Amino acid sequence: MPSGIRGGPGRPRIPIQAYYSSFDGMSDTRDEPVDASDLTNAGAPTTVVASPKRLISAAAAGDAPRKVLHINGSFSEKEPPTSSHISQSDDHPPFNPPMPWFGIDVGGTLVKLVYFEPQEVLPEDAAEEVEQTKVILKYLTSNKTYGDTGIRDVHLEMKGVPIDHHTGTLHFIRFPSSAMEKFIHLAKAKGLSSLNTTVCATGGGAFAYEKYIRQEMKLELNKFDELESLISGIHYIEQHHPEESYYFENPLNDETCRKVPHSIRDLYPYLVVNIGSGVSVMLVESRTKFRRVWGTSIGGGTFLGLCCLLTGCETFEEGIALAAKGDHRNVDKLVRDIYGGDYSRFDLPGDTVASSFGQMLDPEWRKNAKPEDLARAVLVTVTNNIGSLAMMCAMNAKVDKVVFLGNFLRVNSVSMKQLSYAMDFWSKGKCKALFMEHEGYFGAVGCLLEYMNLGRQNAHHGGSSDK
Amino acid sequence: MPSGIRGGPGRPRIPIQAYYSSFDGMSDTRDEPVDASDLTNAGAPTTVVASPKRLISAAAAGDAPRKVLHINGSFSEKEPPTSSHISQSDDHPPFNPPMPWFGIDVGGTLVKLVYFEPQEVLPEDAAEEVEQTKVILKYLTSNKTYGDTGIRDVHLEMKGVPIDHHTGTLHFIRFPSSAMEKFIHLAKAKGLSSLNTTVCATGGGAFAYEKYIRQEMKLELNKFDELESLISGIHYIEQHHPEESYYFENPLNDETCRKVPHSIRDLYPYLVVNIGSGVSVMLVESRTKFRRVWGTSIGGGTFLGLCCLLTGCETFEEGIALAAKGDHRNVDKLVRDIYGGDYSRFDLPGDTVASSFGQMLDPEWRKNAKPEDLARAVLVTVTNNIGSLAMMCAMNAKVDKVVFLGNFLRVNSVSMKQLSYAMDFWSKGKCKALFMEHEGYFGAVGCLLEYMNLGRQNAHHGGSSDK
């Protein structure tokens, strides 16, 4: 039997694309709608104090009884301040999770970390923890931290945003998933675990590194589903960042092309196409209801993987820069290469791609294809395939708005313009491609919101948020 | 503006995949259903004689008055045998197009040629033309003919099949499209044009080479749409080849896997997925109605093109043989590589592909990936994407039978088994993948049928069959 295809009893190990429980996803028989309102609690008015009940239930979520950091800063196992401190007007008395307050999304290629820095002045005796938190943030945001590859996207920083009963600044940080262990060691060395916090994570890595984090840092890990985090993150950012989503006007004309802000708030239903290493497509039907409808393994990881193989480039930025200079028509077989011109019967201009990489069968063409042409062909192939998938999902779900997200679109205006043009072309102007400024950070934002909301969830369900 | 994307007034030359008039194709507003019964006339009972009217109308279809080869063999411009020879029972008196009788499908990568050899004993004075026809067939079927790459698929030969009022043998021949000019010169040199026949062709090359054929060979070229030819060819072969279509039982188990004959005759509706250099998906709703619903440029040309680039292989057979030995898991990023195991939330086994070529970002993995692993990864990527597209089209059209065709599946049991498994897995057994023995020849067969039917069509419509 061919390698890679294993048969016999039990689940065969044939390679199939990820996300193909999607046949069911398309039917309404599973992927129960998720109540996204459970996942975010932005701006709920409460007072700043800890409730014993919450503390116990929060501790109960862990493997062992743990010390708890009160918001007033002192470590203790004695009773916290009296219940009189608890706002009577609040149905859900506040729970302030230990600092630092961050959410982390460990993806197939990149780790996305969102850190919330409250701006309110904390009691003096919290100064020590606040200082220690700043030390950690300094390292989190230092390029030297994990193999010179950690980056803080300062241009995405959001000031004065509310989370729960706090107001503060959101910081956006990313580094390669391959540096995850290094990051954990560093965070430990810099005292993250001495603050005895709970780590909240989403993305596949939250599962892959769970044991390691528990062992290395003696920390409780709360894992959240990446798609639920993504959707709640989108709703939160869209609500608190006025010009977050936009579309391209005249995407193919350098002179007149411009970004036009276009809020998607409450414009349901719409599709969300998240392009990371692989691709996942969600149908968002309301603020509280979404389901995953399809996906493909041909995503950002495919672009970079093939680029590295074909051109010797080493980074996503290199690959994108190379592709921007290239011409895929030196690599692909076009309609005109087969038909000698347009394929009028199907209104296909001669320049449309009939067969991606179809000219590379010919030794002469291979010899003449430059690295930038190959990079461009990979970019065009991956982008067209994602656009095609999105178009079919949009038709299937009868929606006319498709929001493209994910780090594949970072510094990648070629793909965004191509998607904008293609969606418009294929739908004859009926379907609009939208994009969002915070590209790949929505999952991490949703994870942070879950963390801030953790105590409340524990209070309600008496369990961890592990889904 | 990035190279490869041209803007400004007029149609922008942005690369988009072929076949994307498909948004309309999915709607019912265009791609008018084609009456396939017009395209085939298999087995209509008539007598063997030419009708002057048909001859005149056939000649009228050409650019200039032409000599006509009567079925009795002699070249002449005098009146044919008296009308008393014409069967009274035949609504459409027979038209016998000039020999040799063949249809040719000039695709993006391969030329497919189907030749019909009548078995009836022809009058003695036809001997000369019959001999000349045999000379041409000899060259058509000789490996030396066009760069050692022409192949006659003897195992596909069909004996004793009826076309129009004749019975005979169908021969199946293929050679690279790159050898098309060579083939035209040879056919000319061997007297094809001295027989003064009309050439019937389909596929993109029919359009690309039209001028060349008219100029070089002074022949009339009748072009037929490739998808109409494909569908009529499928109906004809399915009708005259008992065990043409089949599915795989236990596709992943070498011990128990077997081909099970499964006729699709009149089992409408079903999807036809034609995998050539690119991919086209048709919904066949009845014998007389089909429409094109989708397509992708990631097809057989993509597999071979990337294989040549990544492994240095030169032929499709090499690429497939290499892939059969490889393991894509040394190249792709699997769910378990991200999640550390299964992604239970979506019932995804750890071995499913999360990101095609996703491990090739890592220099270590790149160093360790063998050519056969890369070839396998390309095959898995292309095959999964086609299966995914087909699955979505099937759900969209609510059909449970998908027929996969095209030369990409030739000697490619890996892809056929993978498609069989994947369609079953994604649909939870609701959707069946079917295959057909004559893989890539249906378009050429349909073209031959059109040629045999030409006089009748001219008689009806008084025009050429050029669509």
Interface residues (C-beta under 8 A of the other chain):
Chain A: M1 P2 S3 G4 I5 R6 G7 G8 R11 P12 R13 I14 P15 I16 Q17 A18 Y19 Y20 S21 S22 F23 D24 G25 M26 G107 G108 T109 S178 G203 G204 G205 F207 A208 Y209 E210 D225 N250 L252 N253 D254 E255 C257 G276 S277 G278 R292 W294 T296 S297 I298 G299 G300 G301 T302 L304 G305 L306 C308 L309 L310 E314 A324 K325 G326 D327 H328 R329 V331 D332 K333 V335 D337 I338 Y339 G340 G341 Y343 R345 F346 D347 L348 P349 D351 T352 V353 A354 S355 S356 F357 G358 Q359 M360 L361 D362 P363 R366 L374 R376 V380 T381 N384 N385 G387 S388 L389 M391 M392 C393 M395 N396 S413 V414 K417 Q418 Y421 A422 F425 W426 S427 K428 K467
Chain B: M1 P2 S3 G4 I5 R6 G7 G8 R11 P12 R13 I14 P15 I16 Q17 A18 Y19 Y20 S21 S22 F23 D24 G25 M26 G107 G108 T109 S178 G203 G204 G205 F207 A208 Y209 E210 D225 N250 L252 N253 D254 C257 G276 S277 G278 R292 W294 T296 S297 I298 G299 G300 G301 T302 L304 G305 L306 C308 L309 L310 E314 A324 K325 G326 D327 H328 R329 V331 D332 K333 V335 D337 I338 Y339 G340 G341 Y343 R345 F346 D347 L348 P349 D351 T352 V353 A354 S355 S356 F357 G358 Q359 M360 L361 D362 P363 R366 L374 R376 V380 T381 N384 N385 G387 S388 L389 M391 M392 C393 M395 N396 S413 V414 K417 Q418 Y421 A422 F425 W426 S427 K428 K467
